[in-house]
Amino acid sequence: MTRRTSEEKKEEAEAIKNWNPRYRKNVNIYLWIYGILGAVTGITNDAALSYYKIVAPHLISGLNIFNAATAILMSLMIATVHKYGYRNILLVLPPMTAIFMALTCVTTNQIIIMIAYTISWTAIGVYDLMYPLMWTSYVPGKIRTKMFSVVMIVNLITQTICTFFGGKAIVWFFSLLQDTSYRDASIASGRPELMHGQILANYTNAYRILLVITAVVTMLAFILALFIHDVPRDYRSEASEKSNTSAQKAAMYKKLLNKRTIMWIVYIAGVQLGARLIAVYVPIYLNNYLHIPRDVSSTINTFVQAAMLIGYFFAPFLEKKLGTIVSVAAGTLTCVPVMLLLANGQHLGSGMFLFVIVGILLFLRTGLANATMPIQQEVQMVIVDKDLRPAFTGVVQIAFAVVGIIDGLFTEFYLFNTQDGYANAYYIAAVIYIIASVLLLVFFAKKYNRILESSHEQD
């Protein structure tokens, strides 16, 4: 075991030493960009949802339907990488995010807010699709799984920090606007449904201040993207450049329709179906259903994101010990017992005891679910050829869109209409997780459990 570890470290050191300088520079720049987007996501995944619950309730009740629209738009955008390259796409995303996020803060028209949300969240989501494409082009195989963990860890660190301070910033802004103490503002934030008149206006404006600041910070990603240097061979092969006829292109895309890719989409879409029933609404569940104060719920979400961070560290270890497919399936299955406990969150006590218990359970579920996320991201890139990666990523996003519509219908007509809705969502998600994991093991484990090792050896 010691000899193998020593040899692996030597191979990794050699890969880093021989790393193409331009490739390495592009990777380092994107790490900074993705760190900035982590900060943005720390606000959008927590505070922003509570803000939209106030100003655009129909957006939140049908959130997964709107997320389905963003998934379709993301699939269209990411497919253009094959033509325009990484840099050009990364230059477009920050202005899209900033302008339309700010727009949600300067209007009270729900339709405009919904459209602006869809566009800005599309731009934010494309960043999550960019680094798998860039990493398979720019990162040596021997350190690729580790670098998939690194980029996700960088994103999570900034996301966790901003989630932690985001809720507290809102309470602070609220206290300033109300001309009251932070403590009184915090207590009031635990019952937003009881606010009205100027109090509600001040609470809403506190969110707006934070979102406008977030929109400005997003533009730092634009400045960094100016320094990325890519060339056509980074994102498409020479054979692809010569395949100009419709018949040749059609033949290339037909390669997407095979058992391996279809079953992978079935698995990943199934897991998304379950996850979106619960994960998207955690901030609202804590704040509006369990009546946990806004700053406390942000603290809980901070620990939840810390669980993702810890989970990412284990990805390279799990991939080597258990193999690709077994690791992914195990990460999904171990979430199930925790989710069954979370289904009974309203019966777990009150006060600080409730905060701690729910926080621990969410920590465990998130850590287990995300421990193999870097592995999933890399698998999705290596099961198809370079020229098909953007298109395959787009196909997966379309599958996510279909899932989003299903989830959206569930939340619109059930989740927010009954006190038992959120609990039952956990039960449903648990069943889906079990089915998806069994399918993955049956169709992939025997033949593809070491697919990443084979890919790294080829590189």
N, C-alpha and C positions, 0 to 999 in steps of 0.2 A: 504494500500500500504506500509506504514512504517513498519507494523508488518511483512508483507511478506518479505520485504527486510532484516529486522533484522533476521528473521528465516533463510533466505538463507545464510546470512553471517555466522551465527552460524553453519549451516551445512557444509559450505565450510571450516571453521576453524577446525571443527571436522575431516573432510576428510583429511586435511593437517596434522593434529596431528597424525592420524592413518596410514599415508602413509608408505608403506613398504620402509625401508631405502635403500635397493638395487635398488628398482624401482626408487626412487627419485634421487639416485646418477646417474643412467643411464640417466635419463631425463636431469639432470643438465649438464652432460658431453655433451650430444647431443646438448643442447642449445649453448654451446661454439663452438662445431663443426659447427653447422648451421650458427652461427655468422661469422665464418671464411669463409664459403662458400658464405655468403652474400657479403663479401668483394670481393671474386673472381667473383661473378655474376655481381657486380657493374662494373667490367671491361669488362667481356665477353659480356654483353648485350648492351654495349655502345661502348667503344673504339675498342674492338676486331672486331666488325662488320664493322666499317669504315676501319680498317686495311685489312680485307679480301676483302673488296670492291676494294682495290688497287691491292693486290697481287694475288687474286683468284676471279675475277669477276664472273665466272660461278658458283662458290659456292654461292655467294650472290644472283644472279638472280634465282637460283633454291634452295634457302636456305630451304624452307619448305619441299622439297623433301629429302634433307639431314637430316632435323629434323625428317622426317618420319622414316628414317633409324635408327636414334638415339632412337626414340620411340620404335621400334621393339626390338632393343638391350636392352633397359631399361626394357621392359616387360620380356625378358629372364632372365635378372639379378635379377629383383625383385622377380621372381618366385622361385629363389633358396633360398630365405630367409627361406622358410618353411623347407628346409633341412639343411642349414648351419648356420642360425641364424644371428642376427644383427651385432655382433662384427666382424665376419669374412668378411662380405661384406664391412663394413666400413673400414677395414684395406686394402682392395684391391683398393678402389676408389681413394684415394689421389695419389698414384703412377701413376695410369692410367691417371688421370687429368694432373699431372705435366709433365710427360714424353712426352705425345702427344701434349700438348699445346706448350711446348718448341720446339717440332719438327716443328711446323708451322712457327717458327721464324728462323730456320736455313736452310731452303730449299726454293727454288723458284719454285719447281715442283708443278704445280697445283693439279695433281692427289694425290701426297703425302699429300699436305695440306688438301685436301678434306677428305682423309681417316683419317688423324690425328685429324681433326676437329670433325668428326663423333665419334671417340672413346673418345676423351677428353670430348666432350659435353654429351656423354652418361653417363660418370661417374659423371659429375656435376648434371645431371638430376635425377639420382637415389637418391640423397640426398633428393630431394623434395618428393620422394615416401616413404622414410624410416620413417620419423617422424609420419605420420598417423598410420602406423603399430605399431610403438613403443608406441605412445600415447594411443592407444586403449588397449595395454597390460599393460602399466605402470602407467597411470594417473587415479586417482579415478574419477568416473563418475560425481560427484558433481562439480568438477573444470575442467572437460575435455574441454568444449567449450572455457573457459577462457584460458586454457593452449595452445589450438590450436591457439588462437590469439597471445599469448605471443611468441611462437616459430616463428611465421611469422613476428611479430614485431621486434624481435631480428635480424632476417635475413635482414629485410628491413632497419634497422638502419645502419648496416654496409654496406649494398648495396648502400644506399643513399650517405653515406660519400664517398665511393670509386668512385661512379659515378661523384660526384661533383669535386673531386680532380683528377680523371682519365684524363679528357679532358685537364685540366690545366697542369697536369704533362706532357702530350704529347706536348703541346705547349712549355713548359719550356725546355724539352729535345730537341725539334726542334730548339729552339732559341740558345741553347748551340752548337748544331751540325752546325748550320748555322752561328754562331758567330754574331748574330744580337739581337735586343731588343725583349723582350717578346711581346710588342705591335705589332711590324712588323710581328713576327711569327704568332700571333693571326689573323691578317688581312689576311695573306697568307693562313692560314688553312681554311678560308671560301670558297676558290676556289681551292680545290685539283685537279680538272680536268684540271686546267691551269698549273700545275706543270710539270716539265720535268727535265731530266738530274740529276745533283747532288742535286738539291733542292728536287726533288721527292724522291731520295735515302735517304736523311737526314730525310725527313718527315716520310718515311716508317720505318727507323731505330728507330725513336722516339717511334713508336708503339711497335716495337720489344723489346726495353728495358723494357717498361712497362709490356708486356706480360711475359717476362722471370721472372721479379720480382714477378708477380702474381703466376707463376708456383711454385716458391720456397715457397711462403707463404702457398700454398695449403698443403704442407707436414706437417704443424702444425696439421692439422686434423688427420693425421696418428698417431702422438704422443698421441693425446687425445683419439683416439679409443682404444689404448692399455689398457686403464683403465676401459672400459665398461665390465661388467660381466653379461652375459646372460646364461640362461639354456634352454633346449629344451621346457619345458612347457610354456615359454614366447611366443614362436612363433608357436607352434602347440599343439593340444590337445592330451590327452592320447588315445582317440579313434582313432585319426589319426595315431598314432604310431603303433597301432594294425592293421590298415587297410593296409595290405601288398599286398593283391591280386589285380590284375588288375580290376576285376569286382567291388570290394569295392571302389577302387579309382575312377573308372568311375562313379559309383553311386554318389559319393561325388561331383564330378565336374559337374554332370548334374544339381545340385542344382543352378548352375549359370544361367541356362536357364529358367528364369521365367519373367513374365511381369514386375515386379518391376525393376529388374536389367537391362533388355533390354531397357526400357523406360528411365532409368537414363542415360545409355550410349548414347542413341539418343540425350538427352538434352545436356549432357556435351560435346559430340562431335560436336553438332551444334554450341554451344557457342565458342568452340575452332576454328571451321571453320571460324567464323566471326572474332574472335580476331586475329588469325594468319595472316589474310589478311592485318592487319593494325599495330598491336602492335610491331611486330618483326622489322619492317622497320622504326620506328620513328626516330632513330638516323640518318639514311641515308636520310630520308625525310627532316629533319631539315637542315642537312649539305649540301647535294648535290642538293636538289630541291628548298628549300627556301633560300639557300646560307647564312645560319646563321653560323657565325664563330664557330670553333670547341669547344672553351672553353665556349661560350655562349650556344651552344646546350647542352653541358654537364650540365650547370646550369639548363636549362629547364628540362632535364631528372631527375635532382636531385629533383626538385619540384614535378615532376610526381611520383617519388618513394615515396616522402613524402606523397602524396595523398593516396597511398596504405597503408602506415603506419597509417594514420589517419583513413582510412576505417576499418582496422582490429580492432581498438579499439571499434567500434560500433557493432561488430559481436555478442557478448553475449547479448547486449541490444536488438538488432533486433530479435534474436532467441526467447527471452522471450516474447517480445511484439507482434510480428507478426506471430511467428511460423516458422518452418524450411523452408517449401516450399514457402510460401508467401514472406518471406524475400529474398530468392534466386531469385525468379522471378521478384520481385520489383527492386532489384539491377540491373538486366539485362535490364529491360524495361526502366528504367530512363536514361540509357546511350544513348538511341536512339536519342533524340533531340540534344544532344551535338555532336554526331557523324555526324549528318546532317550538322551542322555548320562547323565541321572540314573538311568535304568534300570540302568546299570552302576556304580552308586555303590559297591558292595562291591569293585570292582576298580580303584578310583582311588587306591590307596595306603594309607598309615597315618599315625598321629600328626598332627602339625600340618599336614602337606601335605594329608592327607585333609580335615581341618577346613576349610581354606581353599578347596579345590576344591569340596567339596560346598556350602559356604556361598555361593560365587560362583554356582554353578548354581541353587541355590534362590532366590537374590536375583534372578537374571535371569528365571526362570520366573514368580515372583510379581509382579515389576514389570511384565512384559509382559502377564500375565493380568489385572491390575487397573488398567492405565492407562485403560481405557475403562469401568470399572465405574460411575462417576458418570453417564456417557452412558446405559448400560443402565438404570439406575434411573429416569432421567427418561423414557426412551422408554416404559417400561412404564406410566407414568402418563398419557402423552399419547395413547396409541393407543385409550383408552376414555374415555367421559364421566365427569364428576365422580362421579355417583351409582354408577357401576360400579367405581370404583377399588378400594374395599375388597374387593368381591366378586372382582374380577379378581386382586387380590393373593392372596386366599384360594385361588383356583383354581390359581395358580402354586405355592402352597405344597403343595397336594394333589399336583400333579405332582412336586414335590420329594420328597414322601413316597413315591411309587411308586419314584422313583429311589433313595431311601434304602433301601428294601427290597431292591432288586436289588443295590446296593452291599453291604448288610449280609450278604446270603447269600454274596456273593463273599468277603468278609473272614472270615466265620464258618467257611466250609468250605474256604477256599483260602489267603487271604493269610497268616494266622498259622500255617498248617500246613506251610509249606514255605519254605525259604530263598529260593527264586526268586519267591515270591509278590509281594513288593513290586516287584521289577524288572519282572515281567510286567504289574503294574498300570499302570506308566508307559507300557509299550508299548500296552496297551489304551486308556488315556486319550488317547494321541497320535492313534490312529486315530479315536476318537470326536470329538476336536477338529476334525480335518480334515473329517469328514462334516458336523458341525454348521455349520461356517463356510461350506462350499459351499452348503448349504441356505439359510443366511441371505442370501448374496449373490444366489442365484438368485431367491428369492421376494421380497426386500425392496429390493435395491440400486437398481433402476431407478426405482421409484415413491416410495420412502420415505427415500432417503438424506438428504434435507434436511427431514425431518419436524419436527425441533426448531426449526429456523429459522422454519417456518411457524407453529408453536405460539407462539413468542415474539412474532412480528408480530401475531398475534391478540390477545395480552395487552396 
